[in-house]
Each structure stands twice: as structure tokens, then as C-alpha cells.
Amino acid sequence: MACLALILLGTSAEARKKSPPSPPTATTGLVDNINGIAVDEQGITAHFTGLLIGQDGRVERRLAREDKRPDYLAWRYDAKGRTLIPSFIDSHARVIATGLRLMTLDLSATRSLTEAQAMIAAHARANPAKKWILGSGWDAARWGAAAPTSTQLDAAVADTPAWLESADGRAGWANSAALRLAGLKETGALTGAAKRQMERVVPAPSPKDRDIALDKVQRFFLERGVSMVADMGTTILDWQAYRRAGDREALRLRIIGYADGIEHMATIAGPAPSPWLYDDRLRLIGVHLPVENNADATRLGNQASRAAMDNFQIALTPEGEPALQKAATVTRELAESYPGDRRWRTEPIDAAFPSLAGIAAVAQREGTVGNALAEVTTRAAHTAFAEQSIGALSPGQWADFLLIDRDLDTAQPDSIAATRIIEHWIGGKQVWKTQDP
């Protein structure tokens, strides 16, 4: 009996010696069976059929068709031959302001003043408890009319103060009740100083409102293929909303902030641009300085210089031709005083939203998709000092990408404009997927 036990023990030990070793623990994932397209800053296109993604959500390697796939993977996702491109970057937006617009009356679909008045009146009737009627999106040019007046808004809602921003954000439409509260005697659309005076009496959104706005606007950008936004005019209240979302792991969008003036810049970031936070989801890198046509050039130069001294990036937004000349002067003086790679920014108020329709328009004009895609990926990343982290799906960059329903290389421009985004991934994880079959 003892001999039998020894024999069994020996056999068991020998079996253990001969059993194959356990496979190594896999940490890399693979998005496979793709028509991968990425571009560098010169618009030169690279193609690949697989994307290896590390546990940290960064690209490890692009794979060609002939490249052997790893034997051990943490996961493999079959994209079923769909085209994969880098996510888009919006170089000029107002994140919280856009979210708040999504929570209020949207007049962007109106085609006439009469239609807008009817929509405003219906909204007021449906919300009798509201202390203010707020909204945005009207465009007098689309209506084929002059800028609307307070009397015309009174016809839709007279007893409750109403304030409605234009589609481009440059003007506001107030009724008589709102004008009285602001101490204004104007009767037409408000711009410049008058608009700012009105905005001082419009109720400020609460922290909860900002959190809701951020949640809504993240979905707005993600479903349109945008993974990173340059937030022009970040306030400390906006920043706190971003931090709250980051702390509860609810910040899915990447936001690069440009503070709303010098005071907000110093309050948010102190003596230097902030580091990246929340896995490169949030950073305050610069200051946004709107430039009005009647701006004091000396004061503007002093503000820009104050920011440049602490290595903040300057983003100037001129409102017209005289303002553009002042911005050019300031930028030239900054370049003389502060050498190095500063990437001074001067851009229009109505910057184009990055989209497949925009890519189609540029492709039709230039005859190539590469430059059009570069504008909303690699070049936009470079503008915001983010080219090491995102934009080209290069090894070491975050795996931020879209799966779309057609090949941009072979599609005609009008077909590109009709392209649908099927999935959006950020940091190697799916953050949005179409509900359509």
C-alpha cells in the first residue's frame, strides 16, 4: 500500500513537471479587421488593418495586413472591415455655454421671424413658472430680415424677461421686461457693451445646472466624433464643473481650457499652465482674449504680455477687420518679446465645427482627403500643444478614434458628407455607439 502511494506521488509530480506552462498574462487589446486611415500634419496618409492598444489606453502599434497578430491578447474587437479614423478636435468652442444652450430654447431651426415668435410663445406657455425665458440660435440673415427688435419679442412674451442669443453668439435679443431690468434703452439686438450689461442681470446657472450642461454637451460632442475641445473662455466656475466630473470619473471628453481673461487664468492655474489631469482629459493651457474693433491696443498688449510671461498660450478672437489689425500688431510684438515655440492663436469667432461634411467640402476643393482630415486631427492637436498625445494614432498616443460607415479614400465628396459615425472610442474604450441598426 505504501509502495502504491509512493508510485502515485511520483506519477503526480512527474505529471506536474510535464504540464504546459500557463500563458503570460495579456494586457494588450486589438481592434482588428479595419480599414485604418490616419494622417500626419503634412496630410500624408497612413493605412493599417489593426490597432494594438495597451492597458493604459494608448496605441502600442499599427498593424499592416501582413503583420502577425499577437498570440495572447487581453481582448480582440472585430470591426468587420469598417473604416477607422482618428477622432476630431474642435479648436474653438465654448463647452459649458454650448451645454447650457442644449438646456434652453433652441431657435436654430426657425426660418422666419414669425416662426421664431410662435416657438417662443409656445415655450413660454409651456413653462409658466420660469422666471426668465432663455434661448439661442436665431439668425436674422436666415430669416431674410433685419435684426429683431424688443417690440417683436414682446409680441411673443411680454410679462416674463426674455433673452435669446444669436446663432453666432455675437448678439442678443431682449424683450422690454429684460431691458428694464438691465437699465438699457436700446430696442434692437444687443452687441458689445450692451450685450455684456444684459448678461450681468441674466440669472447665472447654478453648479448643478453646469453639471447637467456638461453631461449634455459631452454627449453632443462625442456623438459628432469630437474627442477634444479647445474651450475658449474657461471661467473658474466652468473649471470647477470639469473638476467635479473628473473626480467622479465622468469626464469623457478631453478639454483644453483657455481662461476667460487674466483673472480667471491666475485663479485656475496660478503661475503656469496646469499639467494634464484625469488621464489627459483636462488642462488649462492659455488665455482667451476677445478683440473688439474699438479695443485699446495698449491694454490688450499688456494683458497678452502678462500671460506670456508665465508661458500661457494666447488666443485672440477679433470681431472685425480693425480688430484683426490690432490682433496682428499684438502678436508681432509678443513674438519679438517672447521667443520660442509659443503658437500664438488668432482665429475668427465663427470657427467651423469639425465634421465629415467639412472634410467633404475641403476634399472637393483640394481634391484630397488627407489635408482635410489633418485640419481636424493632427494640425488641430499641434495648435493646442497636444500633438504628442492625440491626433495621429501613432504609438504612444491615446487610442481616440471613430469607426465610420465608408472608406474616405474611395468615396466621392458628396458621399463623404453623408458618412455616418458608428462608434467612438476614447483611450481605447468605447464611449459612444449609434443606436441605429
Number of C-alpha atoms within 10 A of each C-alpha: 6 7 8 9 10 11 12 12 12 12 12 12 11 11 11 11 10 9 8 8 8 6 8 8 9 14 13 20 22 24 20 22 19 23 23 27 21 23 26 21 20 12 18 13 18 13 17 20 22 24 27 24 28 22 15 15 21 23 25 22 18 20 20 15 14 8 11 8 14 11 7 14 15 13 12 15 13 12 17 11 16 20 22 30 27 30 27 31 28 24 24 23 19 17 23 28 19 18 22 22 19 18 16 14 18 20 21 15 12 19 16 16 21 13 13 21 19 15 17 24 18 13 17 22 12 10 12 11 9 12 12 18 23 23 23 24 19 28 25 17 11 13 16 11 11 12 18 19 17 22 15 19 22 19 13 20 23 18 14 18 21 26 23 25 23 21 17 14 15 15 22 27 27 31 27 24 18 23 22 13 12 19 12 15 10 13 16 18 21 24 15 13 9 18 19 14 16 22 14 10 13 17 10 10 12 10 14 10 16 21 21 17 22 26 18 18 23 22 17 15 20 23 19 20 30 28 30 28 24 26 27 24 26 26 21 18 16 22 20 15 22 23 17 15 17 17 11 8 10 14 21 20 23 23 24 24 30 29 30 19 19 17 13 19 27 17 12 21 18 12 14 18 22 16 12 15 14 16 13 17 18 24 21 25 23 33 30 24 23 22 22 19 18 11 15 12 18 11 10 18 17 13 16 25 20 13 21 21 14 14 16 25 25 25 24 27 22 23 19 14 11 14 21 20 15 23 28 14 13 20 22 12 14 20 15 9 12 13 8 8 9 16 15 19 15 19 15 14 17 14 12 12 17 24 19 25 17 18 24 26 18 19 21 16 12 12 14 17 25 24 23 23 33 25 24 24 31 27 24 25 26 17 16 21 17 17 18 15 19 30 33 28 28 20 18 17 21 27 29 29 28 29 24 20 17 19 19 26 14 10 14 14 23 13 15 24 17 13 18 15 20 19 21 27 22 24 24 23 13 13 17 18 15 11 7 5 4
